[in-house]
Amino acid sequence: MSVKNLFSLSLLFLVLFGISCNSLKKINLFSIQDDKNLGLQVSKEIEGDRNQFPLLAEQGNEEVYRYIRNITNNILNSGKVQHKDDFNWQVKIIDDSETLNAFATPGGYIYVYTGLIKFLDTEDQLAGVMGHEIAHADRRHSTRQMTSSYGVQTLLSVATGNANPGAVQQVLPD
């Protein structure tokens, strides 16, 4: 048996038996800077698509922006946000009173729909939603999910001998 075949079989064994889905969820091939760059790119796309994402103008709506940013800052300063100082935390409001939603992009860009703000009864409820969205960015869920999908594919391609050169280095954590 060749060294390449032995390596491939060993790697396949690790993929099938040694690496659980939970451990793959802890691996992230993307750097903090990648999260920041990806979030900035997505935020520019959102701001450029006013039909799908009609952002509420800050001018004339200072009170609601101050309100939601105060909630956000309280969460960020709670001592529980690991990447508080790593990300450029920004909150924007999407002017759509029919949509009860909020979402976060990598790098700390958070979007809240006016429909959700109007629907919730208390500041604590909104803080719960904001905490949830901050956690998505802080725990880097988007890039971890991308790593999980991409990483398994790459491991399997290495194990079957169909990988591009350097693929193993892409999957292994630093």
Secondary structure by P-SEA (a helix, b strand, c coil): ccaaaaaaaaaaaaaaccccaaaaaacccccaaaaaaaaaaaaaaaaaccccccccccccaaaaaaaaaaaaaaaaacccccccccccbbbbbbcccccccccccccbbbbbbaaaaaacccaaaaaaaaaaaaaaaaaaaaaaaaaaaaaaaaaaaaaacccccccccccccc
